Amino acid sequence: MAIDFTPSEEQRLLVESARRFLEQEIYPHEAEVDRAGEVPEDLGRRIRERAIALGLYAANMPDSVGGGGLDPVGLALLDRELGKAGWALRGYVGRPSAILMACADEQRERYLRACVRGERHECFALTEPGAGSDVMAITTRAVRDGTDYVLNGTKHFISGVGVPDFAIVFAVTGMEETPKGPRKRISAFLVDRGTAGFEMRRGPRCVSYRAYNNFELSFADCRVAAGQMLGGEGRGFDLANEWLADTRLLVATTCCGRAERVLDMAVDWAATRRQFGRTIGRFQGVGFKLADMATELRAADMLTLNAAWKLGQGTLTAADAAMAKLYASEMLGRVTDHAVQIFGGMGLMEEAPIERFWRDARVERIWDGTSEIQRHIIARELLRPRES
Ligand SMILES: Cc1cc2nc3c(=O)[nH]c(=O)nc-3n(C[C@H](O)[C@H](O)[C@H](O)COP(=O)(O)OP(=O)(O)OC[C@H]3O[C@@H](n4cnc5c(N)ncnc54)[C@H](O)[C@@H]3O)c2cc1C
């Protein structure tokens, strides 16, 4: 089947609108916010209000719940454009966790719809100090007690815009027998900030997306009603897996957007900076770098859009999403590193934005599953059909 990724008129207008929005509302504040390591409250509020007014907010959510209702390719094109901005400010252009679609009827208004309207904000709390790549190693427990569950445990590296209003918390609720042996039953809970026994503290400062907050969450005999469970007992891990493709494509599109911005700056610099009587882009050592950057970006774009297209067709595999995330994030690492080299000493100075892109790029190979974990997923899909 022929695949044509030429944007429709509607997609083109949306991307254009996002571009103008970034130029007016976000780019002018990026350097200062990164230097300060904080987003002023009124700036965050203004970005959110403008994003809502322009129809950019919650674009990933279906229109049945008030979201943008974009198809996966349309969403990928928008996410790619918005991805040109760093998460500290872009985070205010809400993109609620799609896992909230699993909300039961009585949870929808307070958690799902409030997030889609931009009134409340969630964080996604899976990772723990002892459980990163190995998510099944989580030890946060939720024990049934009458009509409640009692949570105990610690989460870390949990991203949030401003201070999240509630957390989607993954906890062990029991054990089950499987053909491969005993396995933890993991369930997800919606836990409001302010619930007794739930504490949220700022975590260590990350050098990537410096003003994007990360939190440590602790639960000490934290009691939540059984009705706060998301998606049914023991369904937490399956739920997280169901939406994983969405987050991996989000990383991939973000990396493509950021690489385009860096490439553009590097081309400008190489075409104007003079040494030995000519512009440095004329030296093969520099020009070939630019050529590789552009080629790799094109390849990452095609891989990512193809994965988004397959998602829309219902044929996306875990390996397709993993390949897009792996290649695009590794590509961004190489592109930002080449850009620093092309800028020379200026590439490492805070006065030029290149070092920020280089720092920011580093986390893309780590969060939402490291590059090594993506390779495991791809290798597993290759090997499994032929293994006895
Ligand atoms: C800024 C930031 C924000 C984050 N936000 C969130 C969030 O909002 N919510 C959330 O739940 N989590 C979040 N995370 C956590 C993130 O998903 C984890 O950091 C990531 O999954 C890796 O886990 P880890 O850091 O514990 O590394 P580890 O799992 O300890 O891995 C360390 C190294 O060992 C390698 N490794 C591990 N296992 C294998 C293996 N089987 N084969 C080969 N290599 C292996 C890894 O690839 C890595 O290189 C965030 C992390 C960061 C840095």
The ligand as an SDF file (V2000), in Angstrom:
LIG
                    3D

 53 58  0  0  0  0  0  0  0  0999 V2000
   14.3050   13.1330   33.9320 C   0  0  0  0  0  0  0  0  0  0  0  0
   13.5870   11.8350   34.1330 C   0  0  0  0  0  0  0  0  0  0  0  0
   12.2070   11.8260   34.1930 C   0  0  0  0  0  0  0  0  0  0  0  0
   11.5180   10.6270   34.3840 C   0  0  0  0  0  0  0  0  0  0  0  0
   10.1500   10.6420   34.4900 N   0  0  0  0  0  0  0  0  0  0  0  0
    9.4970    9.5020   34.8640 C   0  0  0  0  0  0  0  0  0  0  0  0
    8.0960    9.5210   35.1510 C   0  0  0  0  0  0  0  0  0  0  0  0
    7.4370   10.5450   35.0040 O   0  0  0  0  0  0  0  0  0  0  0  0
    7.5150    8.3920   35.6000 N   0  0  0  0  0  0  0  0  0  0  0  0
    8.2060    7.2170   35.7730 C   0  0  0  0  0  0  0  0  0  0  0  0
    7.6140    6.2430   36.1940 O   0  0  0  0  0  0  0  0  0  0  0  0
    9.5370    7.1770   35.4880 N   0  0  0  0  0  0  0  0  0  0  0  0
   10.1990    8.2700   35.0480 C   0  0  0  0  0  0  0  0  0  0  0  0
   11.5540    8.2430   34.7940 N   0  0  0  0  0  0  0  0  0  0  0  0
   12.2840    7.0040   34.9910 C   0  0  0  0  0  0  0  0  0  0  0  0
   12.8410    6.3840   33.7230 C   0  0  0  0  0  0  0  0  0  0  0  0
   11.8300    5.7550   32.9820 O   0  0  0  0  0  0  0  0  0  0  0  0
   13.9570    5.4320   34.1720 C   0  0  0  0  0  0  0  0  0  0  0  0
   15.0430    6.2570   34.5760 O   0  0  0  0  0  0  0  0  0  0  0  0
   14.4110    4.4820   33.0810 C   0  0  0  0  0  0  0  0  0  0  0  0
   13.3950    3.5450   32.8020 O   0  0  0  0  0  0  0  0  0  0  0  0
   15.6810    3.7410   33.4640 C   0  0  0  0  0  0  0  0  0  0  0  0
   15.6360    3.2470   34.7600 O   0  0  0  0  0  0  0  0  0  0  0  0
   16.8520    3.5480   35.7720 P   0  0  0  0  0  0  0  0  0  0  0  0
   17.1540    4.9770   35.7200 O   0  0  0  0  0  0  0  0  0  0  0  0
   16.5050    2.9560   37.0930 O   0  0  0  0  0  0  0  0  0  0  0  0
   18.0760    2.7880   35.1600 O   0  0  0  0  0  0  0  0  0  0  0  0
   18.4410    1.2240   35.3240 P   0  0  0  0  0  0  0  0  0  0  0  0
   17.2620    0.3890   35.0140 O   0  0  0  0  0  0  0  0  0  0  0  0
   19.1220    1.0100   36.6270 O   0  0  0  0  0  0  0  0  0  0  0  0
   19.4730    1.0310   34.1560 O   0  0  0  0  0  0  0  0  0  0  0  0
   20.8490    1.4340   34.2700 C   0  0  0  0  0  0  0  0  0  0  0  0
   21.5610    1.0020   32.9980 C   0  0  0  0  0  0  0  0  0  0  0  0
   21.5150   -0.4440   32.8800 O   0  0  0  0  0  0  0  0  0  0  0  0
   20.9540   -0.7730   31.6210 C   0  0  0  0  0  0  0  0  0  0  0  0
   20.1550   -1.9970   31.7400 N   0  0  0  0  0  0  0  0  0  0  0  0
   19.2230   -2.3030   32.6730 C   0  0  0  0  0  0  0  0  0  0  0  0
   18.6810   -3.4920   32.4090 N   0  0  0  0  0  0  0  0  0  0  0  0
   19.2700   -3.9490   31.2790 C   0  0  0  0  0  0  0  0  0  0  0  0
   19.1440   -5.1090   30.4780 C   0  0  0  0  0  0  0  0  0  0  0  0
   18.2610   -6.0710   30.7760 N   0  0  0  0  0  0  0  0  0  0  0  0
   19.9210   -5.2400   29.3750 N   0  0  0  0  0  0  0  0  0  0  0  0
   20.8040   -4.2700   29.0290 C   0  0  0  0  0  0  0  0  0  0  0  0
   20.9710   -3.1560   29.7510 N   0  0  0  0  0  0  0  0  0  0  0  0
   20.2220   -2.9920   30.8510 C   0  0  0  0  0  0  0  0  0  0  0  0
   20.0610    0.4040   31.2470 C   0  0  0  0  0  0  0  0  0  0  0  0
   19.7860    0.4200   29.8520 O   0  0  0  0  0  0  0  0  0  0  0  0
   20.9180    1.5560   31.7240 C   0  0  0  0  0  0  0  0  0  0  0  0
   21.8880    1.8450   30.7700 O   0  0  0  0  0  0  0  0  0  0  0  0
   12.2450    9.4150   34.5290 C   0  0  0  0  0  0  0  0  0  0  0  0
   13.6410    9.4380   34.4360 C   0  0  0  0  0  0  0  0  0  0  0  0
   14.3140   10.6280   34.2380 C   0  0  0  0  0  0  0  0  0  0  0  0
   15.8140   10.6050   34.1550 C   0  0  0  0  0  0  0  0  0  0  0  0
  1  2  1  0
  2  3  1  0
  2 52  2  0
  3  4  2  0
  4  5  1  0
  4 50  1  0
  5  6  2  0
  6  7  1  0
  6 13  1  0
  7  8  2  0
  7  9  1  0
  9 10  1  0
 10 11  2  0
 10 12  1  0
 12 13  2  0
 13 14  1  0
 14 15  1  0
 14 50  1  0
 15 16  1  0
 16 17  1  0
 16 18  1  0
 18 19  1  0
 18 20  1  0
 20 21  1  0
 20 22  1  0
 22 23  1  0
 23 24  1  0
 24 25  2  0
 24 26  1  0
 24 27  1  0
 27 28  1  0
 28 29  2  0
 28 30  1  0
 28 31  1  0
 31 32  1  0
 32 33  1  0
 33 34  1  0
 33 48  1  0
 34 35  1  0
 35 36  1  0
 35 46  1  0
 36 37  1  0
 36 45  1  0
 37 38  2  0
 38 39  1  0
 39 40  1  0
 39 45  2  0
 40 41  1  0
 40 42  2  0
 42 43  1  0
 43 44  2  0
 44 45  1  0
 46 47  1  0
 46 48  1  0
 48 49  1  0
 50 51  2  0
 51 52  1  0
 52 53  1  0
M  END
$$$$
